[in-house]
């Protein structure tokens, strides 16, 4: 398992002086440390998690955004029990995104399992650039993803103003 802190620290839930100084200097966040320790705890009972590569974790409100490798995300999406075990460790919503993702892939990951039809840069009056994402289907009250939270996460982590539209109008 690869995590932002030492593997030994993650497994023992205690930070060594080196990781402690990284946390104090801002190289690591509290979310990085918490996610690393939670993954190490889960890896004791779920061997598949021991192969994970956590690049970082960000927390925005009650949202936890984990940057994992592509293969880790694929295996998590294939197994509902694995995803439930992961999300059960975090308070709030858990979002899985690819570590080296482009802006488009980042937004696609946030909207999973909904299909992203297109994403474009749109120029608004006053020279402001916005990013417009069009989602397949139509928006209903049972839509599984909180589009307001997605826009907030994209603004915070990628500094993009996201405008979300659906293929079919209400």
Beta strands, then each sheet from edge to edge (+ up, - down):
strand 1: 54-60
strand 2: 63-68
strand 3: 93-98
strand 4: 116-124
strand 5: 128-138
strand 6: 162-168
sheet 1: 1+ 2- 3-
sheet 2: 4+ 5- 6-
end
